[in-house]
């Protein structure tokens, strides 16, 4: 019974949205950064379904990461 419960709990963690935007398991679960708060608030304020909000969150995080790394907010699309 304990093994079954452990498998179910592990499965819930692996299928959650914690892995969004290319983050790893620990980054997604324990992200208390200023960028996470800003982009989360922005994405929740938009109209649309969960996929559109997730895309907006990922775009926001990518912009802020690029601004921090390179000094510009450009999203590098191919």
C-alpha positions in Angstrom: 0.0 0.0 0.0 2.8 2.4 0.8 4.5 1.7 -2.5 1.3 2.4 -4.4 0.8 5.7 -2.5 4.4 6.7 -3.2 4.0 6.0 -7.0 0.8 8.1 -7.1 2.4 11.0 -5.3 5.5 10.8 -7.4 3.3 10.7 -10.5 1.4 13.8 -9.4 4.7 15.7 -9.0 6.0 14.7 -12.4 2.8 15.6 -14.2 2.3 19.0 -12.5 3.2 22.3 -14.2 6.4 22.6 -12.1 8.4 21.6 -15.2 7.1 24.5 -17.3 9.4 26.7 -19.3 12.4 24.4 -19.4 13.0 24.4 -15.6 14.0 21.3 -13.8 12.1 19.6 -11.0 13.6 21.6 -8.1 13.6 24.9 -9.9 9.9 24.6 -10.7 8.9 23.5 -7.2 11.0 25.9 -5.2 11.0 29.1 -7.3 10.4 32.0 -5.0 12.2 34.5 -7.2 11.0 38.1 -7.9 10.7 37.1 -11.6 8.3 34.2 -10.8 6.0 36.5 -8.8 6.0 39.2 -11.5 5.4 36.8 -14.4 2.8 34.8 -12.4 0.8 37.9 -11.6 1.0 39.0 -15.2 -0.1 35.6 -16.6 -3.0 35.3 -14.1 -4.3 38.8 -15.1 -4.7 37.8 -18.7 -7.9 36.4 -20.3 -7.6 33.0 -21.9 -7.2 29.3 -21.1 -4.5 27.7 -19.1 -2.3 27.1 -22.2 -2.3 30.8 -23.2 -1.5 31.8 -19.6 1.3 29.3 -19.4 2.7 30.6 -22.7 2.5 34.2 -21.4 4.3 33.2 -18.2 7.1 31.5 -20.2 7.5 34.4 -22.6 7.7 36.8 -19.6 10.3 34.6 -17.9 12.3 34.4 -21.1 12.2 38.2 -21.5 13.4 38.8 -17.9 16.1 36.2 -18.2 17.4 37.7 -21.4 17.3 41.2 -19.9 19.3 39.9 -16.9 21.8 38.0 -19.1 22.2 40.2 -22.1 20.7 43.6 -21.2 17.8 43.3 -23.7 14.3 41.8 -23.6 14.4 40.3 -27.0 12.9 36.8 -27.5 15.1 34.8 -29.8 12.7 33.1 -32.3 13.9 31.1 -35.3 
